[in-house]
C-alpha cells in the first residue's frame, strides 16, 4: 500500500485562525506551482524505491480548489505515468465552498477525484464572518448540492466548535443542520488560538475569549452523542463516518504507513528502518530553485530509533477507536506492548478499554488525550 499527499499552499484569503502554510497567490503563481508539482513528481520518482500504485491521494492546503480541473487532471496524469494509481484509489480534494461551482466540480470528478472535503466550518452567518470565511451559508449549501449533482457520493464536511460565544444550544442546532445534509463523513475542529495567528493577537488584546475547559468538554460530548445517534462511527478523535466511509488516506497516517508527499510545506513518512519523516521547507522560492536544479526539495526531519517508533505507534493508534493492536505491535517491534508500556498502561487504565487484542480510549479518554498520552511518550 502506498499513498501520496499533495500540498497546495494558496488561498483566496488567509483565515484569522489558521497557522497552516498558506498564502494568497495570483493565478500566475498557481499556474507556475502546478508545473513545479509535476516536476516534483518526476524527481520524486527518481529518488524513491519501487512502490505499488497509489491507493490514496490527498490534495490538501491551503485551498486546492483554486486549481482548475485541468490542472488537477495534469497532476493525476503525471502520477499515473510515474507511479501508477490503483483502480480503486481514494482521491480526495479539499475545497472551499466559495471557490467551486457545478462545472468545476464536474471537471474534478471527470479528472478522477472521487472524494470531496468541503470546508463548511459553520452553518451560521455570524460564525462564518467571525472565522473570516469567504463563503456564505447559502454558498455552502449550494456547493454540497453541486457536488452531489457532479457525482460525488463520498462527501466530507468540516465543522468547527468551541467558538467564542457559542453555547450548547446553538451548536446542537448547527449539528442538526449539518446532519440534514447527510454527508458520508464529518471532521470536527475545536478552535485553538495558535501563536502567530490573527486570532491569537485578538485573544491577547482581550477582543476574543477562548472556550473554557468545561464548556469545551460539554460541546465535544454533545457532538459525540448527536453524531453517534445519527449512526456515524466516531472512529478517530475528531472524525466521524457513516459505515464504510472512513477516510482511507488519514488512516494511513494513524497506522504509521508509507505516505510520500509533494509541494512546499508537505510532510512524508517512510517505513525505512524504524521510520523516517521528511518535509519540504515552507519556502516557495527555495522549492522552485531546488526543482529547477533537478534536486529533491525534501529534507530529512527525523529518523526514529526503536523506542521512538514504539512510542509514535501507540501515540497514533490511540487516536483511533480501534486503538493499539497488540499483535501488530509485537509483529512490528518484536516486544509485547504490555511489557514496554507497563507503567503507562497502569497509569491510564481508568480510561483505557481493553480486550485480548487491543487497547483503546473512548471519548472520555480522548478529551484528556494530551494528558493521558504523555504517559507513553
FENBEL-V378713 format. One record per pair of residues at least 4 apart in sequence whose ideal C-beta (glycine too) atoms are under 7 Angstrom apart, sorted by the first residue. I is the first residue (numbers start at 1). GAP is how many residues later the second one is. D is the distance in whole Angstrom. If there is no record, write none. Layout:
I:GAP:D / I:GAP:D
This chain:
1:51:7 / 1:54:5 / 1:256:6 / 2:49:4 / 2:50:5 / 2:52:5 / 2:53:6 / 2:256:6 / 3:51:6 / 3:52:6 / 3:53:4 / 3:246:6 / 3:249:5 / 3:255:7 / 3:256:4 / 4:50:5 / 4:53:5 / 4:75:7 / 4:255:7 / 4:256:5 / 4:257:7 / 5:53:5 / 5:55:6 / 5:254:6 / 5:256:4 / 5:261:6 / 6:31:7 / 6:51:7 / 6:52:7 / 6:53:5 / 6:69:7 / 6:256:6 / 6:257:5 / 7:53:6 / 7:54:7 / 7:55:7 / 7:254:7 / 7:256:3 / 7:257:7 / 7:258:5 / 7:259:4 / 8:51:6 / 8:53:4 / 8:54:4 / 8:55:7 / 8:56:4 / 8:59:6 / 8:255:7 / 9:12:5 / 9:13:5 / 9:14:6 / 9:52:6 / 9:53:5 / 9:254:7 / 9:255:6 / 9:256:5 / 10:12:7 / 10:13:7 / 10:15:4 / 10:19:7 / 10:20:6 / 10:52:5 / 10:53:6 / 10:56:5 / 11:11:5 / 11:13:6 / 11:51:6 / 11:52:5 / 12:51:6 / 12:54:7 / 12:84:7 / 12:86:7 / 12:87:6 / 12:122:5 / 13:11:6 / 13:119:7 / 13:121:6 / 14:4:7 / 14:8:7 / 14:10:6 / 15:116:6 / 15:117:5 / 15:118:7 / 16:116:5 / 16:181:6 / 16:182:4 / 16:183:5 / 17:114:6 / 17:174:6 / 17:180:6 / 17:182:4 / 18:4:7 / 18:179:7 / 19:175:4 / 19:177:6 / 19:178:5 / 21:244:4 / 21:261:4 / 22:39:6 / 22:40:4 / 25:4:4 / 25:5:6 / 27:4:6 / 28:4:6 / 29:4:6 / 30:4:7 / 30:36:6 / 30:37:6 / 32:4:7 / 33:4:6 / 34:4:7 / 34:33:7 / 34:37:5 / 34:40:7 / 34:41:7 / 35:4:7 / 36:4:6 / 36:251:7 / 36:252:6 / 36:255:5 / 37:4:7 / 37:38:6 / 37:225:6 / 37:226:6 / 38:36:6 / 38:37:6 / 38:40:5 / 39:4:6 / 39:252:5 / 40:4:6 / 40:222:4 / 40:251:6 / 40:257:7 / 41:4:6 / 41:37:5 / 41:38:6 / 41:41:5 / 41:221:6 / 42:4:7 / 42:40:6 / 43:4:6 / 43:248:7 / 43:251:7 / 43:253:5 / 44:4:6 / 44:216:6 / 44:218:6 / 44:252:7 / 45:37:4 / 45:38:6 / 47:249:5 / 48:212:7 / 51:32:7 / 53:30:6 / 53:31:3 / 53:32:5 / 53:33:5 / 54:25:6 / 54:29:6 / 54:30:7 / 54:31:5 / 54:32:6 / 54:35:6 / 55:31:5 / 55:34:6 / 56:33:6 / 56:34:5 / 56:192:5 / 56:193:4 / 56:196:6 / 57:22:7 / 57:32:6 / 57:34:5 / 58:34:5 / 58:191:4 / 59:5:4 / 59:33:7 / 59:34:4 / 59:35:6 / 60:4:7 / 60:34:5 / 61:33:6 / 63:33:5 / 63:36:6 / 64:29:5 / 64:30:5 / 64:31:7 / 65:28:7 / 65:30:4 / 65:31:6 / 65:34:5 / 65:35:5 / 66:33:6 / 67:4:4 / 67:5:6 / 69:4:6 / 69:35:6 / 69:38:3 / 69:39:5 / 69:42:5 / 70:4:6 / 71:4:7 / 72:4:6 / 72:21:7 / 72:36:6 / 72:39:5 / 72:41:7 / 73:4:6 / 73:38:4 / 74:4:6 / 75:4:6 / 76:4:6 / 76:9:7 / 76:35:6 / 76:36:5 / 77:4:6 / 78:4:6 / 79:4:6 / 79:6:6 / 80:4:6 / 80:5:5 / 85:4:5 / 90:24:7 / 90:25:6 / 90:158:4 / 90:159:6 / 91:21:6 / 91:22:5 / 91:23:5 / 91:24:6 / 92:23:4 / 92:25:6 / 92:157:6 / 93:15:6 / 93:20:5 / 93:23:6 / 94:23:5 / 94:25:7 / 95:4:7 / 95:5:5 / 95:21:6 / 95:22:7 / 95:23:5 / 96:23:5 / 96:38:7 / 96:39:7 / 97:21:6 / 97:23:7 / 97:38:4 / 97:42:5 / 97:43:5 / 97:46:4 / 98:36:4 / 98:37:4 / 98:41:6 / 100:4:5 / 100:5:5 / 100:43:6 / 100:46:7 / 101:45:6 / 102:4:6 / 102:44:4 / 102:47:6 / 102:48:6 / 103:4:6 / 104:4:7 / 105:4:6 / 105:41:5 / 105:42:5 / 105:45:4 / 106:4:6 / 106:44:4 / 107:4:6 / 108:5:4 / 109:4:6 / 109:41:5 / 109:42:5 / 109:43:6 / 114:40:6 / 115:39:4 / 115:41:7 / 116:31:5 / 116:36:5 / 116:39:5 / 117:39:4 / 118:25:6 / 118:26:7 / 118:37:7 / 118:39:5 / 118:40:7 / 119:39:5 / 120:20:5 / 120:37:5 / 120:38:6 / 120:39:7 / 121:7:7 / 121:10:6 / 121:12:6 / 121:37:6 / 121:38:7 / 121:39:5 / 122:5:4 / 122:6:5 / 122:9:7 / 122:38:6 / 122:52:7 / 123:14:5 / 123:17:7 / 123:51:5 / 123:54:5 / 123:55:6 / 124:4:7 / 124:13:7 / 124:50:6 / 125:4:6 / 125:11:6 / 125:12:6 / 126:4:6 / 127:4:6 / 127:36:6 / 128:5:4 / 128:7:7 / 128:8:7 / 128:9:7 / 130:33:7 / 131:29:7 / 135:4:4 / 135:5:6 / 137:4:7 / 138:4:6 / 139:4:6 / 140:4:7 / 141:4:6 / 142:4:6 / 143:4:6 / 144:4:7 / 144:11:7 / 144:37:5 / 145:4:6 / 146:4:6 / 147:5:4 / 147:8:6 / 148:4:6 / 154:30:5 / 154:91:6 / 155:28:5 / 155:29:6 / 156:27:6 / 156:28:7 / 156:29:4 / 156:30:7 / 156:31:6 / 156:91:7 / 157:21:6 / 157:24:7 / 157:26:4 / 157:29:6 / 158:29:5 / 158:31:6 / 159:15:7 / 159:19:6 / 159:27:6 / 159:29:6 / 160:29:5 / 160:31:6 / 161:5:7 / 161:10:6 / 161:27:6 / 161:29:6 / 161:58:5 / 161:62:6 / 162:4:7 / 162:28:4 / 162:29:5 / 162:49:4 / 162:54:5 / 162:57:6 / 163:28:5 / 164:44:5 / 164:45:6 / 166:4:6 / 166:5:6 / 168:4:6 / 168:50:6 / 168:51:6 / 168:54:6 / 169:4:7 / 170:4:7 / 171:4:6 / 171:48:6 / 171:51:6 / 172:4:6 / 172:50:6 / 172:54:7 / 173:4:6 / 174:4:6 / 175:4:6 / 175:48:6 / 175:51:5 / 176:4:7 / 178:8:7 / 179:51:5 / 184:57:7 / 184:58:5 / 184:61:4 / 185:56:5 / 185:60:5 / 185:62:6 / 186:41:6 / 186:46:7 / 186:54:5 / 187:51:6 / 187:52:5 / 188:35:6 / 188:50:5 / 189:49:7 / 190:26:6 / 191:20:7 / 193:4:7 / 193:6:5 / 193:7:5 / 193:10:5 / 193:17:6 / 194:6:6 / 195:5:6 / 196:4:7 / 198:4:6 / 199:4:6 / 199:9:6 / 200:4:7 / 201:4:6 / 202:5:4 / 202:6:5 / 203:5:5 / 203:7:6 / 211:4:5 / 211:5:5 / 212:4:7 / 213:4:6 / 214:4:6 / 215:4:6 / 216:4:6 / 217:4:6 / 217:150:5 / 218:4:6 / 219:4:6 / 220:4:6 / 220:147:6 / 221:4:6 / 221:142:7 / 222:4:6 / 223:4:6 / 224:4:6 / 224:10:6 / 224:139:5 / 225:4:6 / 226:4:7 / 227:5:4 / 227:7:7 / 227:13:5 / 228:4:6 / 228:6:6 / 231:11:7 / 232:8:4 / 232:9:6 / 232:10:6 / 233:7:6 / 233:8:5 / 233:10:7 / 234:6:5 / 234:87:6 / 234:129:6 / 235:4:6 / 235:6:6 / 235:11:5 / 235:85:6 / 235:86:5 / 236:18:7 / 236:83:6 / 236:84:5 / 236:85:7 / 237:82:5 / 237:129:5 / 237:132:6 / 239:8:7 / 241:4:4 / 241:5:5 / 246:5:6 / 247:4:7 / 250:4:7 / 251:4:6 / 252:5:5 / 252:7:5 / 253:6:7 / 253:63:7 / 254:62:5 / 254:63:7 / 254:65:6 / 254:66:5 / 256:13:7 / 256:19:7 / 256:56:6 / 256:57:6 / 256:60:6 / 257:14:7 / 258:11:7 / 258:12:6 / 258:13:5 / 259:9:6 / 259:10:5 / 260:8:5 / 261:5:4 / 261:6:6 / 261:7:4 / 261:19:7 / 262:4:6 / 263:17:7 / 264:16:6 / 264:17:7 / 264:18:6 / 264:19:7 / 264:20:5 / 264:23:4 / 265:15:6 / 265:17:5 / 266:14:5 / 267:10:6 / 267:12:5 / 268:10:5 / 268:30:7 / 269:6:7 / 269:8:6 / 270:6:5 / 270:8:7 / 271:4:6 / 272:4:5 / 274:30:4 / 274:31:6 / 274:32:6 / 274:34:7 / 274:35:4 / 275:29:4 / 275:34:5 / 276:24:6 / 276:26:7 / 276:27:5 / 277:24:5 / 277:25:5 / 278:20:4 / 278:21:7 / 278:22:6 / 278:23:6 / 279:19:7 / 279:20:6 / 279:22:5 / 280:7:6 / 280:17:5 / 280:18:5 / 281:5:6 / 281:18:7 / 283:4:6 / 284:4:6 / 285:4:6 / 286:4:6 / 287:4:7 / 287:10:5 / 288:4:6 / 289:4:6 / 290:5:5 / 290:7:4 / 291:6:6 / 304:4:4 / 304:5:4 / 304:8:7 / 306:4:7 / 306:27:7 / 307:4:6 / 308:4:6 / 309:4:6 / 309:24:7 / 310:4:7 / 310:23:5 / 310:30:6 / 311:4:6 / 311:65:6 / 311:66:6 / 312:4:6 / 313:4:6 / 313:16:6 / 313:19:7 / 314:4:6 / 314:10:5 / 314:27:7 / 314:62:5 / 315:58:6 / 315:61:6 / 315:62:7 / 317:6:6 / 317:7:4 / 318:5:6 / 318:6:6 / 318:42:7 / 318:43:6 / 318:55:6 / 321:39:6 / 322:36:7 / 322:38:7 / 323:35:5 / 323:36:5 / 323:37:3 / 324:5:6 / 324:13:6 / 324:34:6 / 324:35:5 / 325:4:6 / 325:32:6 / 325:33:6 / 326:4:6 / 326:11:5 / 326:31:6 / 326:32:7 / 327:4:6 / 327:30:6 / 328:4:6 / 329:4:6 / 329:8:4 / 330:4:7 / 330:5:7 / 330:6:6 / 335:4:6 / 335:5:5 / 337:4:6 / 338:4:6 / 338:7:7 / 341:4:5 / 341:35:6 / 342:4:7 / 343:4:6 / 344:4:6 / 344:31:4 / 344:32:5 / 345:4:6 / 345:7:7 / 345:14:7 / 347:28:5 / 348:4:5 / 348:24:5 / 348:27:6 / 351:10:6 / 351:13:6 / 351:14:4 / 351:17:7 / 351:21:6 / 352:7:5 / 352:9:7 / 352:13:7 / 353:7:5 / 353:9:6 / 354:5:5 / 361:4:3 / 361:5:5 / 361:8:7 / 361:11:7 / 363:4:7 / 365:4:7 / 365:7:6 / 368:4:5 / 369:4:6 / 370:4:7 / 373:4:6
